[in-house]
Amino acid sequence: MLARLHLVRHGEVHNPGGVVYAGLPGYPLSALGRSQAAAAAEHLADSGASVLVTSPLDRARETASFIASRLGLEPVIDEGLTEWGLSTRWAGTAWSDLDQTFPGELAAYASNPADLAFSPESLTELALRAEAAILRLEGLQAGEVAIAVSHQDPIQALRRSLLRRGFADFHTDKPGHATVITLEQSEGAWHEVEFWSPPIQTPAFPPASP
């Protein structure tokens, strides 16, 4: 059983067009994003982590590479930590054009993301497949402390699922770029013990960029 889990969002992405990049290729970390990832790696340097798992998308794998280098770990790729299916629907569309291309969908995402009939994947489904990735971590028997690198909405869904908080206020206190959320497990329940962010953050596209 994992005693501690560090959830890490990837660093800022080079995205001059301001598009929903989802799983599209060609969106590596920006210079700031690489600095954020390095800061997250330094923050985790004394974490005692023995296993590192990451989303397969480039921005997450690049972030994980900083952590892997600093901690001497070999990243494990898990599809369960990839981006929310909703973002694939919007992929390639500029955030500024979403209302025109997908009328009403951004407002619905902002107000009630747990009930989106148009999304190819519900928040509940997202949380379940991300949580399954954590269960697979425990099956690796690689130690009691793990690091998982993923994306904003998958991390938030996983976080709220593990803490049994539900999705009523899903957009509250979401992780910024390279934020590290630390959870501890005791007596069969998860508890959040730290929410750390690198000192330099950039504003997200409203209401939040995955």
Backbone as JSON Lines, residues from 0, in Angstrom:
{"i":0,"aa":"M","n":[0.85,-1.2,0.0],"ca":[0.0,0.0,0.0],"c":[0.88,1.24,0.0]}
{"i":1,"aa":"L","n":[0.54,2.19,-0.86],"ca":[1.28,3.44,-0.88],"c":[0.99,4.24,0.39]}
{"i":2,"aa":"A","n":[2.03,4.77,0.99],"ca":[1.86,5.62,2.16],"c":[1.73,7.08,1.75]}
{"i":3,"aa":"R","n":[2.38,7.44,0.63],"ca":[2.38,8.84,0.18],"c":[2.36,8.87,-1.34]}
{"i":4,"aa":"L","n":[1.64,9.85,-1.87],"ca":[1.52,10.01,-3.32],"c":[1.66,11.49,-3.65]}
{"i":5,"aa":"H","n":[2.57,11.81,-4.57],"ca":[2.76,13.17,-5.05],"c":[2.15,13.28,-6.45]}
{"i":6,"aa":"L","n":[1.14,14.13,-6.61],"ca":[0.51,14.37,-7.9],"c":[1.12,15.64,-8.5]}
{"i":7,"aa":"V","n":[1.69,15.54,-9.69],"ca":[2.41,16.65,-10.3],"c":[1.77,17.01,-11.63]}
{"i":8,"aa":"R","n":[1.38,18.27,-11.78],"ca":[0.93,18.73,-13.08],"c":[2.15,19.13,-13.92]}
{"i":9,"aa":"H","n":[2.09,18.92,-15.21],"ca":[3.2,19.3,-16.09],"c":[3.44,20.81,-16.05]}
{"i":10,"aa":"G","n":[4.62,21.22,-16.49],"ca":[4.94,22.64,-16.57],"c":[4.22,23.33,-17.71]}
{"i":11,"aa":"E","n":[4.4,24.65,-17.78],"ca":[3.76,25.45,-18.82],"c":[4.19,24.95,-20.22]}
{"i":12,"aa":"V","n":[3.25,24.98,-21.15],"ca":[3.48,24.49,-22.51],"c":[3.71,25.67,-23.46]}
{"i":13,"aa":"H","n":[4.58,25.47,-24.45],"ca":[4.76,26.48,-25.51],"c":[3.53,26.42,-26.42]}
{"i":14,"aa":"N","n":[2.67,27.42,-26.3],"ca":[1.37,27.4,-26.97],"c":[1.01,28.81,-27.43]}
{"i":15,"aa":"P","n":[1.79,29.37,-28.39],"ca":[1.56,30.77,-28.79],"c":[0.2,31.02,-29.4]}
{"i":16,"aa":"G","n":[-0.43,29.99,-29.96],"ca":[-1.76,30.17,-30.55],"c":[-2.89,30.07,-29.55]}
{"i":17,"aa":"G","n":[-2.58,29.72,-28.31],"ca":[-3.62,29.64,-27.28],"c":[-4.68,28.6,-27.59]}
{"i":18,"aa":"V","n":[-4.26,27.44,-28.12],"ca":[-5.24,26.42,-28.5],"c":[-5.37,25.36,-27.4]}
{"i":19,"aa":"V","n":[-6.43,24.6,-27.49],"ca":[-6.59,23.41,-26.66],"c":[-5.71,22.34,-27.3]}
{"i":20,"aa":"Y","n":[-4.59,22.03,-26.68],"ca":[-3.64,21.13,-27.33],"c":[-3.94,19.66,-27.06]}
{"i":21,"aa":"A","n":[-4.65,19.35,-25.99],"ca":[-5.08,17.97,-25.71],"c":[-3.94,16.99,-25.96]}
{"i":22,"aa":"G","n":[-4.13,16.04,-26.89],"ca":[-3.09,15.07,-27.2],"c":[-2.36,15.36,-28.48]}
{"i":23,"aa":"L","n":[-2.47,16.59,-29.0],"ca":[-1.82,16.94,-30.25],"c":[-0.29,16.96,-30.09]}
{"i":24,"aa":"P","n":[0.44,16.55,-31.13],"ca":[1.91,16.62,-31.07],"c":[2.38,18.06,-31.27]}
{"i":25,"aa":"G","n":[3.62,18.3,-30.88],"ca":[4.22,19.61,-31.14],"c":[3.96,20.65,-30.08]}
{"i":26,"aa":"Y","n":[3.67,20.23,-28.85],"ca":[3.45,21.18,-27.76],"c":[4.34,20.82,-26.57]}
{"i":27,"aa":"P","n":[5.64,21.09,-26.69],"ca":[6.57,20.82,-25.6],"c":[6.46,21.89,-24.52]}
{"i":28,"aa":"L","n":[7.21,21.71,-23.46],"ca":[7.27,22.72,-22.42],"c":[7.91,23.99,-22.95]}
{"i":29,"aa":"S","n":[7.45,25.12,-22.45],"ca":[8.1,26.41,-22.74],"c":[9.35,26.52,-21.88]}
{"i":30,"aa":"A","n":[10.11,27.59,-22.09],"ca":[11.28,27.83,-21.24],"c":[10.86,27.96,-19.77]}
{"i":31,"aa":"L","n":[9.75,28.67,-19.54],"ca":[9.24,28.78,-18.18],"c":[8.8,27.42,-17.66]}
{"i":32,"aa":"G","n":[8.15,26.63,-18.53],"ca":[7.69,25.31,-18.12],"c":[8.84,24.4,-17.7]}
{"i":33,"aa":"R","n":[9.96,24.51,-18.4],"ca":[11.13,23.71,-18.02],"c":[11.68,24.16,-16.67]}
{"i":34,"aa":"S","n":[11.66,25.46,-16.43],"ca":[12.1,25.97,-15.13],"c":[11.16,25.5,-14.02]}
{"i":35,"aa":"Q","n":[9.86,25.5,-14.31],"ca":[8.88,25.02,-13.33],"c":[9.08,23.54,-13.03]}
{"i":36,"aa":"A","n":[9.32,22.75,-14.09],"ca":[9.53,21.32,-13.9],"c":[10.79,21.07,-13.07]}
{"i":37,"aa":"A","n":[11.84,21.84,-13.33],"ca":[13.07,21.69,-12.54],"c":[12.82,22.05,-11.08]}
{"i":38,"aa":"A","n":[11.99,23.08,-10.85],"ca":[11.67,23.47,-9.47],"c":[10.88,22.37,-8.77]}
{"i":39,"aa":"A","n":[9.95,21.76,-9.5],"ca":[9.17,20.66,-8.92],"c":[10.08,19.49,-8.58]}
{"i":40,"aa":"A","n":[11.03,19.2,-9.47],"ca":[11.97,18.12,-9.21],"c":[12.8,18.39,-7.96]}
{"i":41,"aa":"E","n":[13.23,19.64,-7.8],"ca":[14.0,19.99,-6.61],"c":[13.13,19.87,-5.35]}
{"i":42,"aa":"H","n":[11.86,20.28,-5.46],"ca":[10.94,20.16,-4.33],"c":[10.78,18.71,-3.9]}
{"i":43,"aa":"L","n":[10.85,17.79,-4.87],"ca":[10.64,16.37,-4.59],"c":[11.94,15.62,-4.31]}
{"i":44,"aa":"A","n":[13.05,16.33,-4.3],"ca":[14.36,15.68,-4.19],"c":[14.49,14.82,-2.95]}
{"i":45,"aa":"D","n":[13.9,15.25,-1.84],"ca":[14.0,14.51,-0.58],"c":[12.71,13.76,-0.25]}
{"i":46,"aa":"S","n":[11.9,13.5,-1.26],"ca":[10.59,12.87,-1.03],"c":[10.69,11.39,-0.68]}
{"i":47,"aa":"G","n":[11.81,10.77,-1.01],"ca":[11.93,9.33,-0.77],"c":[11.15,8.49,-1.76]}
{"i":48,"aa":"A","n":[10.72,9.09,-2.86],"ca":[9.94,8.36,-3.85],"c":[10.77,7.27,-4.5]}
{"i":49,"aa":"S","n":[10.14,6.14,-4.75],"ca":[10.83,5.03,-5.38],"c":[10.19,4.62,-6.7]}
{"i":50,"aa":"V","n":[9.1,5.28,-7.07],"ca":[8.45,4.99,-8.34],"c":[7.89,6.27,-8.92]}
{"i":51,"aa":"L","n":[8.03,6.42,-10.24],"ca":[7.57,7.61,-10.96],"c":[6.76,7.16,-12.16]}
{"i":52,"aa":"V","n":[5.51,7.61,-12.24],"ca":[4.63,7.24,-13.35],"c":[4.16,8.51,-14.03]}
{"i":53,"aa":"T","n":[3.97,8.46,-15.34],"ca":[3.61,9.67,-16.07],"c":[2.6,9.38,-17.17]}
{"i":54,"aa":"S","n":[1.83,10.37,-17.49],"ca":[1.0,10.38,-18.69],"c":[1.91,10.2,-19.9]}
{"i":55,"aa":"P","n":[1.39,9.62,-20.98],"ca":[2.22,9.43,-22.17],"c":[2.42,10.69,-23.0]}
{"i":56,"aa":"L","n":[1.7,11.77,-22.72],"ca":[1.8,12.97,-23.54],"c":[3.12,13.69,-23.31]}
{"i":57,"aa":"D","n":[3.61,14.35,-24.37],"ca":[4.97,14.91,-24.36],"c":[5.23,15.83,-23.18]}
{"i":58,"aa":"R","n":[4.27,16.73,-22.89],"ca":[4.5,17.72,-21.84],"c":[4.63,17.07,-20.47]}
{"i":59,"aa":"A","n":[3.91,15.98,-20.25],"ca":[4.03,15.26,-18.98],"c":[5.33,14.48,-18.92]}
{"i":60,"aa":"R","n":[5.67,13.82,-20.02],"ca":[6.91,13.04,-20.04],"c":[8.13,13.94,-19.9]}
{"i":61,"aa":"E","n":[8.07,15.13,-20.5],"ca":[9.19,16.07,-20.36],"c":[9.32,16.54,-18.92]}
{"i":62,"aa":"T","n":[8.18,16.82,-18.28],"ca":[8.2,17.2,-16.86],"c":[8.75,16.06,-16.01]}
{"i":63,"aa":"A","n":[8.29,14.85,-16.3],"ca":[8.75,13.68,-15.54],"c":[10.25,13.46,-15.72]}
{"i":64,"aa":"S","n":[10.78,13.84,-16.88],"ca":[12.21,13.63,-17.11],"c":[13.07,14.45,-16.15]}
{"i":65,"aa":"F","n":[12.6,15.65,-15.78],"ca":[13.33,16.45,-14.81],"c":[13.33,15.76,-13.44]}
{"i":66,"aa":"I","n":[12.18,15.23,-13.07],"ca":[12.06,14.53,-11.79],"c":[12.9,13.26,-11.8]}
{"i":67,"aa":"A","n":[12.83,12.52,-12.91],"ca":[13.58,11.28,-13.02],"c":[15.08,11.53,-12.88]}
{"i":68,"aa":"S","n":[15.57,12.58,-13.54],"ca":[16.99,12.9,-13.48],"c":[17.42,13.29,-12.07]}
{"i":69,"aa":"R","n":[16.59,14.08,-11.41],"ca":[16.95,14.57,-10.07],"c":[16.9,13.46,-9.03]}
{"i":70,"aa":"L","n":[15.94,12.52,-9.17],"ca":[15.74,11.49,-8.16],"c":[16.35,10.14,-8.54]}
{"i":71,"aa":"G","n":[16.87,10.04,-9.77],"ca":[17.44,8.77,-10.2],"c":[16.41,7.69,-10.41]}
{"i":72,"aa":"L","n":[15.24,8.06,-10.94],"ca":[14.15,7.11,-11.17],"c":[13.93,6.89,-12.66]}
{"i":73,"aa":"E","n":[13.35,5.76,-13.01],"ca":[12.98,5.46,-14.39],"c":[11.47,5.63,-14.53]}
{"i":74,"aa":"P","n":[11.02,6.59,-15.35],"ca":[9.57,6.82,-15.46],"c":[8.84,5.63,-16.08]}
{"i":75,"aa":"V","n":[7.66,5.37,-15.55],"ca":[6.75,4.36,-16.1],"c":[5.6,5.11,-16.76]}
{"i":76,"aa":"I","n":[5.3,4.78,-18.0],"ca":[4.21,5.45,-18.72],"c":[2.91,4.7,-18.49]}
{"i":77,"aa":"D","n":[1.87,5.43,-18.14],"ca":[0.56,4.83,-17.91],"c":[-0.51,5.65,-18.63]}
{"i":78,"aa":"E","n":[-1.22,5.04,-19.56],"ca":[-2.27,5.71,-20.32],"c":[-3.39,6.22,-19.42]}
{"i":79,"aa":"G","n":[-3.52,5.64,-18.24],"ca":[-4.58,6.06,-17.34],"c":[-4.44,7.48,-16.85]}
{"i":80,"aa":"L","n":[-3.25,8.07,-17.02],"ca":[-3.0,9.44,-16.56],"c":[-3.05,10.46,-17.69]}
{"i":81,"aa":"T","n":[-3.48,10.04,-18.88],"ca":[-3.51,10.96,-20.01],"c":[-4.62,11.99,-19.86]}
{"i":82,"aa":"E","n":[-4.69,12.93,-20.78],"ca":[-5.62,14.06,-20.71],"c":[-7.08,13.6,-20.74]}
{"i":83,"aa":"W","n":[-7.95,14.42,-20.17],"ca":[-9.39,14.15,-20.15],"c":[-9.91,14.06,-21.59]}
{"i":84,"aa":"G","n":[-10.82,13.13,-21.82],"ca":[-11.41,12.96,-23.14],"c":[-12.11,14.2,-23.66]}
{"i":85,"aa":"L","n":[-12.6,15.05,-22.77],"ca":[-13.26,16.28,-23.21],"c":[-12.32,17.12,-24.05]}
{"i":86,"aa":"S","n":[-11.05,17.17,-23.67],"ca":[-10.1,18.02,-24.39],"c":[-9.88,17.53,-25.81]}
{"i":87,"aa":"T","n":[-10.05,16.23,-26.05],"ca":[-9.87,15.73,-27.42],"c":[-10.98,16.25,-28.33]}
{"i":88,"aa":"R","n":[-12.13,16.51,-27.77],"ca":[-13.23,17.08,-28.56],"c":[-12.88,18.5,-29.01]}
{"i":89,"aa":"W","n":[-12.21,19.23,-28.16],"ca":[-11.87,20.63,-28.43],"c":[-10.48,20.8,-29.05]}
{"i":90,"aa":"A","n":[-9.73,19.73,-29.23],"ca":[-8.33,19.8,-29.63],"c":[-8.14,20.62,-30.91]}
{"i":91,"aa":"G","n":[-7.17,21.51,-30.88],"ca":[-6.83,22.34,-32.03],"c":[-7.62,23.62,-32.13]}
{"i":92,"aa":"T","n":[-8.64,23.78,-31.3],"ca":[-9.46,24.99,-31.3],"c":[-8.87,26.01,-30.33]}
{"i":93,"aa":"A","n":[-8.76,27.26,-30.76],"ca":[-8.29,28.29,-29.85],"c":[-9.31,28.49,-28.74]}
{"i":94,"aa":"W","n":[-8.82,28.71,-27.52],"ca":[-9.74,28.95,-26.41],"c":[-10.68,30.13,-26.73]}
{"i":95,"aa":"S","n":[-10.17,31.12,-27.42],"ca":[-10.97,32.29,-27.76],"c":[-12.07,31.97,-28.78]}
{"i":96,"aa":"D","n":[-11.95,30.84,-29.48],"ca":[-12.94,30.47,-30.5],"c":[-13.9,29.38,-30.04]}
{"i":97,"aa":"L","n":[-13.73,28.89,-28.81],"ca":[-14.53,27.75,-28.35],"c":[-16.03,28.06,-28.37]}
{"i":98,"aa":"D","n":[-16.41,29.25,-27.93],"ca":[-17.84,29.57,-27.87],"c":[-18.48,29.56,-29.26]}
{"i":99,"aa":"Q","n":[-17.71,29.96,-30.26],"ca":[-18.24,29.97,-31.62],"c":[-18.27,28.57,-32.22]}
{"i":100,"aa":"T","n":[-17.22,27.8,-31.97],"ca":[-17.11,26.46,-32.55],"c":[-17.98,25.45,-31.81]}
{"i":101,"aa":"F","n":[-18.04,25.57,-30.5],"ca":[-18.83,24.65,-29.66],"c":[-19.71,25.49,-28.74]}
{"i":102,"aa":"P","n":[-20.8,26.04,-29.27],"ca":[-21.62,26.98,-28.49],"c":[-22.1,26.39,-27.16]}
{"i":103,"aa":"G","n":[-21.85,27.15,-26.1],"ca":[-22.34,26.79,-24.77],"c":[-21.5,25.78,-24.02]}
{"i":104,"aa":"E","n":[-20.54,25.14,-24.68],"ca":[-19.81,24.05,-24.02],"c":[-18.82,24.55,-22.98]}
{"i":105,"aa":"L","n":[-18.14,25.65,-23.26],"ca":[-17.18,26.18,-22.3],"c":[-17.9,26.66,-21.04]}
{"i":106,"aa":"A","n":[-19.06,27.29,-21.21],"ca":[-19.84,27.74,-20.06],"c":[-20.32,26.54,-19.24]}
{"i":107,"aa":"A","n":[-20.72,25.47,-19.92],"ca":[-21.17,24.27,-19.21],"c":[-20.01,23.64,-18.44]}
{"i":108,"aa":"Y","n":[-18.83,23.61,-19.06],"ca":[-17.64,23.09,-18.39],"c":[-17.32,23.91,-17.15]}
{"i":109,"aa":"A","n":[-17.48,25.23,-17.25],"ca":[-17.18,26.11,-16.12],"c":[-18.18,25.95,-14.99]}
{"i":110,"aa":"S","n":[-19.45,25.7,-15.32],"ca":[-20.49,25.7,-14.3],"c":[-20.77,24.32,-13.71]}
{"i":111,"aa":"N","n":[-20.72,23.28,-14.54],"ca":[-21.08,21.95,-14.04],"c":[-20.33,20.87,-14.82]}
{"i":112,"aa":"P","n":[-19.02,20.74,-14.62],"ca":[-18.23,19.8,-15.41],"c":[-18.57,18.33,-15.17]}
{"i":113,"aa":"A","n":[-19.28,18.04,-14.09],"ca":[-19.66,16.66,-13.8],"c":[-20.85,16.19,-14.63]}
{"i":114,"aa":"D","n":[-21.48,17.1,-15.37],"ca":[-22.67,16.74,-16.14],"c":[-22.56,17.35,-17.53]}
{"i":115,"aa":"L","n":[-21.75,16.74,-18.39],"ca":[-21.52,17.24,-19.74],"c":[-21.88,16.15,-20.74]}
{"i":116,"aa":"A","n":[-23.1,16.2,-21.25],"ca":[-23.56,15.16,-22.17],"c":[-22.73,15.1,-23.44]}
{"i":117,"aa":"F","n":[-22.1,16.21,-23.81],"ca":[-21.32,16.26,-25.05],"c":[-19.91,15.7,-24.89]}
{"i":118,"aa":"S","n":[-19.46,15.49,-23.66],"ca":[-18.09,15.02,-23.44],"c":[-17.98,13.53,-23.72]}
{"i":119,"aa":"P","n":[-16.96,13.1,-24.45],"ca":[-16.78,11.67,-24.7],"c":[-16.38,10.86,-23.47]}
{"i":120,"aa":"E","n":[-16.01,11.56,-22.4],"ca":[-15.64,10.91,-21.15],"c":[-16.13,11.76,-20.0]}
{"i":121,"aa":"S","n":[-16.84,11.14,-19.06],"ca":[-17.35,11.89,-17.92],"c":[-16.24,12.08,-16.88]}
{"i":122,"aa":"L","n":[-16.47,12.99,-15.95],"ca":[-15.51,13.17,-14.86],"c":[-15.38,11.91,-14.02]}
{"i":123,"aa":"T","n":[-16.49,11.22,-13.82],"ca":[-16.45,9.97,-13.05],"c":[-15.57,8.95,-13.75]}
{"i":124,"aa":"E","n":[-15.72,8.82,-15.08],"ca":[-14.9,7.89,-15.84],"c":[-13.43,8.3,-15.8]}
{"i":125,"aa":"L","n":[-13.18,9.59,-15.89],"ca":[-11.81,10.1,-15.8],"c":[-11.19,9.73,-14.45]}
{"i":126,"aa":"A","n":[-11.92,9.98,-13.38],"ca":[-11.42,9.68,-12.04],"c":[-11.14,8.19,-11.86]}
{"i":127,"aa":"L","n":[-12.02,7.36,-12.39],"ca":[-11.86,5.91,-12.23],"c":[-10.63,5.39,-12.97]}
{"i":128,"aa":"R","n":[-10.37,5.88,-14.18],"ca":[-9.2,5.35,-14.91],"c":[-7.91,5.92,-14.34]}
{"i":129,"aa":"A","n":[-7.94,7.16,-13.79],"ca":[-6.75,7.7,-13.13],"c":[-6.49,6.96,-11.82]}
{"i":130,"aa":"E","n":[-7.56,6.65,-11.1],"ca":[-7.39,5.91,-9.85],"c":[-6.88,4.5,-10.12]}
{"i":131,"aa":"A","n":[-7.29,3.92,-11.24],"ca":[-6.79,2.59,-11.61],"c":[-5.29,2.62,-11.84]}
{"i":132,"aa":"A","n":[-4.79,3.74,-12.36],"ca":[-3.34,3.89,-12.56],"c":[-2.62,3.86,-11.22]}
{"i":133,"aa":"I","n":[-3.21,4.46,-10.21],"ca":[-2.59,4.45,-8.88],"c":[-2.63,3.05,-8.28]}
{"i":134,"aa":"L","n":[-3.71,2.34,-8.51],"ca":[-3.78,0.96,-8.03],"c":[-2.72,0.09,-8.71]}
{"i":135,"aa":"R","n":[-2.44,0.36,-9.99],"ca":[-1.38,-0.37,-10.67],"c":[-0.01,-0.03,-10.06]}
{"i":136,"aa":"L","n":[0.16,1.2,-9.59],"ca":[1.39,1.59,-8.92],"c":[1.61,0.73,-7.68]}
{"i":137,"aa":"E","n":[0.56,0.55,-6.91],"ca":[0.69,-0.23,-5.7],"c":[1.06,-1.68,-6.05]}
{"i":138,"aa":"G","n":[0.6,-2.14,-7.22],"ca":[0.92,-3.49,-7.64],"c":[2.37,-3.67,-8.04]}
{"i":139,"aa":"L","n":[3.08,-2.55,-8.32],"ca":[4.49,-2.65,-8.69],"c":[5.36,-3.04,-7.5]}
{"i":140,"aa":"Q","n":[4.85,-2.83,-6.29],"ca":[5.58,-3.14,-5.07],"c":[6.97,-2.49,-5.09]}
{"i":141,"aa":"A","n":[7.0,-1.25,-5.53],"ca":[8.29,-0.56,-5.67],"c":[8.56,0.38,-4.51]}
{"i":142,"aa":"G","n":[7.76,0.34,-3.48],"ca":[7.99,1.22,-2.33],"c":[6.72,1.9,-1.88]}
{"i":143,"aa":"E","n":[6.85,2.74,-0.89],"ca":[5.69,3.35,-0.27],"c":[5.42,4.77,-0.74]}
{"i":144,"aa":"V","n":[6.32,5.37,-1.48],"ca":[6.14,6.75,-1.95],"c":[6.2,6.76,-3.47]}
{"i":145,"aa":"A","n":[5.19,7.38,-4.1],"ca":[5.11,7.41,-5.57],"c":[4.87,8.83,-6.05]}
{"i":146,"aa":"I","n":[5.29,9.09,-7.28],"ca":[5.05,10.36,-7.95],"c":[4.3,10.07,-9.24]}
{"i":147,"aa":"A","n":[3.22,10.81,-9.49],"ca":[2.43,10.66,-10.71],"c":[2.36,12.01,-11.42]}
{"i":148,"aa":"V","n":[2.78,12.06,-12.68],"ca":[2.77,13.3,-13.47],"c":[1.62,13.22,-14.47]}
{"i":149,"aa":"S","n":[0.77,14.23,-14.45],"ca":[-0.41,14.19,-15.31],"c":[-0.81,15.62,-15.69]}
{"i":150,"aa":"H","n":[-2.1,15.84,-15.88],"ca":[-2.66,17.08,-16.41],"c":[-3.66,17.65,-15.42]}
{"i":151,"aa":"Q","n":[-4.05,18.89,-15.62],"ca":[-4.83,19.58,-14.61],"c":[-6.13,18.86,-14.25]}
{"i":152,"aa":"D","n":[-6.97,18.6,-15.23],"ca":[-8.26,17.99,-14.9],"c":[-8.14,16.55,-14.43]}
{"i":153,"aa":"P","n":[-7.29,15.71,-15.04],"ca":[-7.1,14.37,-14.49],"c":[-6.59,14.38,-13.05]}
{"i":154,"aa":"I","n":[-5.64,15.27,-12.75],"ca":[-5.15,15.36,-11.37],"c":[-6.26,15.78,-10.43]}
{"i":155,"aa":"Q","n":[-7.04,16.78,-10.83],"ca":[-8.11,17.25,-9.96],"c":[-9.17,16.17,-9.75]}
{"i":156,"aa":"A","n":[-9.5,15.44,-10.82],"ca":[-10.49,14.37,-10.69],"c":[-9.96,13.26,-9.79]}
{"i":157,"aa":"L","n":[-8.71,12.88,-9.97],"ca":[-8.09,11.85,-9.13],"c":[-8.01,12.3,-7.69]}
{"i":158,"aa":"R","n":[-7.55,13.52,-7.49],"ca":[-7.42,14.08,-6.15],"c":[-8.75,14.04,-5.4]}
{"i":159,"aa":"R","n":[-9.8,14.53,-6.06],"ca":[-11.09,14.6,-5.4],"c":[-11.69,13.21,-5.2]}
{"i":160,"aa":"S","n":[-11.38,12.29,-6.11],"ca":[-11.86,10.92,-5.94],"c":[-11.18,10.24,-4.77]}
{"i":161,"aa":"L","n":[-9.86,10.36,-4.69],"ca":[-9.13,9.72,-3.59],"c":[-9.52,10.31,-2.24]}
{"i":162,"aa":"L","n":[-9.82,11.62,-2.22],"ca":[-10.2,12.28,-0.97],"c":[-11.69,12.17,-0.69]}
{"i":163,"aa":"R","n":[-12.42,11.56,-1.61],"ca":[-13.88,11.36,-1.48],"c":[-14.61,12.69,-1.31]}
{"i":164,"aa":"R","n":[-14.24,13.67,-2.14],"ca":[-14.84,15.01,-2.04],"c":[-15.91,15.26,-3.09]}
{"i":165,"aa":"G","n":[-16.04,14.4,-4.1],"ca":[-17.01,14.65,-5.14],"c":[-16.58,15.78,-6.07]}
{"i":166,"aa":"F","n":[-17.45,16.14,-7.02],"ca":[-17.09,17.09,-8.06],"c":[-17.91,18.37,-8.02]}
{"i":167,"aa":"A","n":[-18.61,18.63,-6.95],"ca":[-19.52,19.79,-6.9],"c":[-18.77,21.11,-7.09]}
{"i":168,"aa":"D","n":[-17.57,21.22,-6.56],"ca":[-16.77,22.44,-6.71],"c":[-15.44,22.09,-7.39]}
{"i":169,"aa":"F","n":[-15.55,21.42,-8.51],"ca":[-14.4,20.85,-9.2],"c":[-13.33,21.88,-9.54]}
{"i":170,"aa":"H","n":[-13.73,23.09,-9.9],"ca":[-12.77,24.1,-10.34],"c":[-12.1,24.85,-9.19]}
{"i":171,"aa":"T","n":[-12.45,24.54,-7.96],"ca":[-11.86,25.21,-6.81],"c":[-10.47,24.66,-6.52]}
{"i":172,"aa":"D","n":[-9.48,25.54,-6.4],"ca":[-8.14,25.17,-5.96],"c":[-7.51,24.12,-6.88]}
{"i":173,"aa":"K","n":[-7.61,24.35,-8.19],"ca":[-7.0,23.42,-9.14],"c":[-5.48,23.66,-9.22]}
{"i":174,"aa":"P","n":[-4.72,22.63,-9.57],"ca":[-3.27,22.79,-9.62],"c":[-2.8,23.63,-10.8]}
{"i":175,"aa":"G","n":[-1.87,24.54,-10.56],"ca":[-1.25,25.3,-11.62],"c":[-0.13,24.48,-12.25]}
{"i":176,"aa":"H","n":[0.61,25.1,-13.16],"ca":[1.69,24.39,-13.83],"c":[2.78,23.98,-12.84]}
{"i":177,"aa":"A","n":[3.14,22.7,-12.9],"ca":[4.18,22.09,-12.06],"c":[3.84,22.09,-10.58]}
{"i":178,"aa":"T","n":[2.57,22.28,-10.25],"ca":[2.14,22.16,-8.85],"c":[2.28,20.71,-8.39]}
{"i":179,"aa":"V","n":[2.68,20.55,-7.14],"ca":[2.8,19.22,-6.51],"c":[1.79,19.13,-5.38]}
{"i":180,"aa":"I","n":[0.87,18.2,-5.49],"ca":[-0.11,17.95,-4.44],"c":[0.27,16.64,-3.75]}
{"i":181,"aa":"T","n":[0.49,16.69,-2.46],"ca":[0.95,15.53,-1.71],"c":[-0.18,14.96,-0.87]}
{"i":182,"aa":"L","n":[-0.44,13.67,-1.07],"ca":[-1.46,12.95,-0.32],"c":[-0.79,11.86,0.51]}
{"i":183,"aa":"E","n":[-1.33,11.62,1.7],"ca":[-0.86,10.51,2.54],"c":[-2.02,9.58,2.82]}
{"i":184,"aa":"Q","n":[-1.7,8.31,2.93],"ca":[-2.71,7.3,3.19],"c":[-2.51,6.7,4.58]}
{"i":185,"aa":"S","n":[-3.56,6.74,5.37],"ca":[-3.5,6.14,6.69],"c":[-4.87,5.58,7.04]}
{"i":186,"aa":"E","n":[-4.87,4.41,7.63],"ca":[-6.1,3.74,8.04],"c":[-7.09,3.63,6.88]}
{"i":187,"aa":"G","n":[-6.54,3.36,5.7],"ca":[-7.38,3.12,4.53],"c":[-7.96,4.35,3.88]}
{"i":188,"aa":"A","n":[-7.53,5.54,4.29],"ca":[-8.08,6.78,3.7],"c":[-6.94,7.71,3.31]}
{"i":189,"aa":"W","n":[-7.18,8.47,2.24],"ca":[-6.21,9.45,1.77],"c":[-6.47,10.82,2.4]}
{"i":190,"aa":"H","n":[-5.39,11.54,2.69],"ca":[-5.48,12.88,3.27],"c":[-4.49,13.79,2.54]}
{"i":191,"aa":"E","n":[-4.9,15.01,2.23],"ca":[-4.0,15.95,1.58],"c":[-3.16,16.65,2.63]}
{"i":192,"aa":"V","n":[-1.83,16.64,2.42],"ca":[-0.94,17.22,3.43],"c":[-0.15,18.41,2.91]}
{"i":193,"aa":"E","n":[-0.09,18.59,1.58],"ca":[0.65,19.73,1.05],"c":[0.18,20.07,-0.35]}
{"i":194,"aa":"F","n":[0.12,21.38,-0.64],"ca":[-0.19,21.9,-1.96],"c":[0.9,22.91,-2.28]}
{"i":195,"aa":"W","n":[1.84,22.51,-3.11],"ca":[3.01,23.34,-3.41],"c":[3.01,23.74,-4.87]}
{"i":196,"aa":"S","n":[3.35,25.0,-5.16],"ca":[3.47,25.47,-6.53],"c":[4.79,26.22,-6.7]}
{"i":197,"aa":"P","n":[5.41,26.12,-7.88],"ca":[6.61,26.93,-8.12],"c":[6.27,28.4,-8.04]}
{"i":198,"aa":"P","n":[7.24,29.24,-7.73],"ca":[6.94,30.65,-7.47],"c":[6.39,31.42,-8.66]}
{"i":199,"aa":"I","n":[6.71,31.0,-9.89],"ca":[6.26,31.74,-11.07],"c":[5.18,30.94,-11.77]}
{"i":200,"aa":"Q","n":[3.98,31.51,-11.86],"ca":[2.87,30.9,-12.56],"c":[2.37,31.86,-13.62]}
{"i":201,"aa":"T","n":[1.7,31.31,-14.61],"ca":[1.09,32.13,-15.66],"c":[-0.41,31.96,-15.6]}
{"i":202,"aa":"P","n":[-1.17,33.01,-15.94],"ca":[-2.63,32.88,-15.9],"c":[-3.13,31.85,-16.9]}
{"i":203,"aa":"A","n":[-4.13,31.07,-16.51],"ca":[-4.71,30.07,-17.39],"c":[-5.76,30.68,-18.29]}
{"i":204,"aa":"F","n":[-6.03,30.02,-19.41],"ca":[-7.13,30.46,-20.26],"c":[-8.42,30.24,-19.47]}
{"i":205,"aa":"P","n":[-9.37,31.16,-19.48],"ca":[-10.58,31.0,-18.67],"c":[-11.43,29.84,-19.17]}
{"i":206,"aa":"P","n":[-12.01,29.06,-18.2],"ca":[-11.84,29.17,-16.76],"c":[-10.57,28.5,-16.28]}
{"i":207,"aa":"A","n":[-10.03,27.56,-17.07],"ca":[-8.79,26.91,-16.7],"c":[-8.31,26.13,-17.91]}
{"i":208,"aa":"S","n":[-7.0,26.09,-18.1],"ca":[-6.45,25.35,-19.23],"c":[-5.99,23.98,-18.78]}
{"i":209,"aa":"P","n":[-6.43,22.91,-19.46],"ca":[-5.98,21.59,-19.06],"c":[-4.49,21.41,-19.19]}
